[in-house]
Amino acid sequence: MKKRKFSTPSLKFGFSMGSFKLPKFWTFRIPIGGGIYMGGGKLIVGSLSAVALGFLASLFLLVSSGEQQIQFPMLGASYEAPSMVGHAIVDAEFPAERSQTLQINIPQGERIDLMQFKNISLGKGGLSTAFQITGTSTTDVLTIGTLTIMNSEFPSMDFANGDVYTINATSSVVAAGHTFETTMSSSTNDVVIGSNRGAVNYIAEDMTVDRIIIRQTTTGGDVIIDELILDGVKAWNGNFDADYFEIGSLNLINIRVGDDGDIDSADLVIQSSVNANTVNDGVQEQPVFIR
């Protein structure tokens, strides 16, 4: 490797009373890699320097952009199935506040193997719904093999505009009043989801969220979900609301529902717009008041 020599010049100052001269300091040599000729002189460019400059340029662009990719289940975002990358959203109710909503948008025809929400705390003052499941119409629905809601709490729950083959509400379900106005129908389908090849999973656990929204976003067909599980999902404000669905088996296990402690006003309701083949109603009524 070639060496280059650097020398500090001697400096001389003059004053009216005389003059003095700064001494020459030192001479030193440092190794510098070879270079390439350009124009009228020699430009020294080391290969390592080029790599370093490229790295610094990339780092500068990343830092200056100030953006972080939103990955499921980060909050304040909507996710378009089957993608796990989200887009920031603004809540219409609170446009000046940072959103804490978790929203999954599912186009018609999309297949999902498992959606699971476990140990989730929900609710925010001013929101009417804490957990929403919805298709787009009675002909474009969320088709769910098994929907299980267990170890959970909601001020109120409402199911409307759908079909359920079997409803199992065990004796561990306690509500401050309940009404199952289900229309009994032998024409409902016992939904069984076949192969899950190519299907995705959405799993969120141990979170504090304002609300969760699962909705079909396009028409022309159904959304297919093999299994949807809510386990330990608890809301202090806002109801559970499900619309436009077809479910093989709806299982309610160890849940508490109530917003006023009044068993004479139903807080757990399955509307007459829900058709069912079999209903097992073991709900216990007690003055539950979730605060």
N, C-alpha and C positions, 0 to 999 in steps of 0.2 A: 504494500500500500504506500502511495506517495505521501510525503510530508510537506507541510507548508510552514513557512516561517513568518512569525509576526513580531514586530518590534515596536515598542512605544517610542514616539519621537521625543527628542529633548526640547524643552520649551524655555524661552528666554524672555524676561520682562525688563523693561527699562523704566526708571523713575528719575526725577530731577535730582535726587540726592545720590544717584548711583544706579547700579544694576546688579541683578543676581540671576543665576541660572539654575533651573530645576535639574536635578540629575536624571540621567536616563535610567529607567527602572530595569526591567528584565527582558530577556528574550526567551520565548518559549515555543515549543513545537507541538502541534496536535495532529493526529492522523485524520485524514479526510478521504473518503472514497473517491474513485475516479469519476469523471463526468463526461458530458457531451459538449461539443462546440456549437455555439449559436451566435449568429450576428458577428459582432466584432470582438467577442470575448468568450471566456469560458464560464459556463454555468455548472456549478457542482450540484448534482442531484443524486442522492443515495437511494437505493431501492427501499431501504427501511424507512426513510423519510417519506417516500411516496405512499407507502402503506399507512404510515401514521397520519398523514394528511387526509387520506381517504376515510380513515376511521373517525377522525375529528369532524370532518364534514358531515358524515352520516349522523354522528351524535348530535351535532348542532341542529340538523334538520329535525331530528326526533324531539329534542328538547323544545325547540322553537315552536313546533306544532302544538304542544300543550295538550294533546289528545290521548286518551287511553281507550283501547278497544273494550267495549262492553260485552262481557261474557255472562251467560246464564249461570247462576240466578241473581246477578246484580240488579239492584232495585232502580226505580225511576226509569224503566225501559220496557219496550215491547219487543217480543221475539216472534219472528215469522217462521213457523214450523216449516221444514225441519231444522232450520238454522239455530245455532247456539249463540250467535252474535246478535246483539240487540241494538236498538236505536233509542236515544233519549226521548222521553215524552214529558208533556206538561199536563198536569191535572186541570181540567176545566174549572173545578170548584176552587182551586187554589193556584191561580196562574203565577202568583208572585213567589211561591214557595217551591223548593226543590221536591220533586215527586218521589214518593216512596211506594209507588204502585209496582206490582209485578204482573205483567200482562203477556199472555201467550195467544197470538193470533194464528189460527189454523185454516188454511185454504181447503176447499172441498177436495175430497179424494186423498187427502194426506192420511198416512197410517202412523199411529203411535203405539208402541208396545206398553210402556208404563209411564204414568204420571203420578208422582208421589210427593205429598207435602207433609212433613213431619216436624212436630214441635215448632209450630209457627204461631206467633202472637200477632193478632190483627186488630185493626180499629183505629179510627181517628174521628174526632168531633167534626160534624158537618157532613160526614159520608153516610149515605143511606144503605149502602151495600158493602159488606166486607169481603164476601166470596161470591163470585158470579160464574155460572156455567151457562152458556147459551149457544144454540144454533142460530140459523137465520130465519127459519120459518118451519111450518109443519111438514114441509116436503124436503127441506135441507137441514138435517139434524146432526147433533153429536151422537154417534152410535157407539155405545160403551158396553163392553162385555160385562164387566162387574164394577159397580161403584160402591166403595166401602167408606163409611164415615164412622170413625171410632175415637173414643177418648177425647172428644171435642166438645166445645161449648159455643153457643150462639144465642144472642138475644131473641132471634126468631129465625125460622126456616120456612121456605116456601118452594113447592114444586108445582109447575104448571106447564100445559101444552106439550105433553109427551106420552110415551108408551113405556111401561115397565112390565116385564113378564112376571117377576116375583119380587114382592116387597117383604123384607124381613126386618121388623122393628122389634128387637128383643126387649125383655123385661128390664134390662139395664138402662133403657132410655127413659129419662125423666124430663117431663115438660110441664110448664105452667099453662096447661090447657093444650089439647091437640084435636085436630079434625082431619080424618082421612075420608074425603069425599070422592075417592077414586071410582071411576066408571069401570065396572067389571066387564071384561071383554075376552072372549076366547080367541079372538083374531090377533092378539098381540104376539110378537115374535119372541121366541126364546133365543136371544142373540148369542151367538157363539163366534168369536173371532178366530179365524184360521191362522195360517202361517204369519209370523211376525218378521219374516225376512225383509230386510231393508227398512224396518221401522226404527224410530228413534225413542229415546227415553228422556223425560224431563223430571229431575229429582231435586227438590229443595228441602233443606233441613236446618233447624236451629236458627231461625230468623225472626226479626221484628219487622212487620210490613203493615202499611196502611190498608191495602186491599190486594186481592188476587183476582184476576179476570182471565177466564179461559173462554174464548169465543171463536166461532166459525166466521170467516171473513168474506167468503165468496159463495156464490150460489151455483147450482147445477149438479149437486151431488152431496153425499154425506161425508163427515169426518169419521174416521175409524180409530177408536181408542180401546185397546184390549182391557186395561185395568187402570182405574183412577182411585187413588187412596188418599184420604185425609186422616191423619193419625196425630192426635195431639194438636189440632188446629183450634185456637181459642180466640174469640173476638169479644171485646167488651162493648163495642158499638158497631152497628151495621149488621144487616141480616145476611143469611145464606139464601141465595136465589138461583134456581135452576129452571131454564125454559128451553123448549125445542130440543128434545132428546129422545133417544130410544135406548133403553137399558135392559140387559138380560136379567141381572140380579142387583137390586138395591139393598144394601145391608147397613142398618143403623145399629151401632153397638156402643154401649156405655157413653152416651152423650147426654148433655143437659141443655135445655132450651127454655128461655123465659126472659121477658123484659119488664115484667111488672109484678110478679108474684101472684097474679090473679088466674086461677084455674078456670074461671068462667069465660075467659077470652083466649081463644086458641093462638098459641105462638108457634106450634109445629103444625104446618098445614100442607096437605096434598090435595090440590084442587080437583074439581070434577073434570077438568080438561085433561087429566092424566088417566089413560086407560091401563088396566092391569089384569093379568090372568089370575094371580094369587096374591092375597094380602095376609100376612101374619102380623097382627097388631098386638104387641105386648107392652105398649107404652104405659108408664106409670105417671099419674098426674100429681104434682106437688107444687107448692108456691115458689117456684124458682125465680130468682130475680138476679140476673147477671149484671154486675156493675163494672 
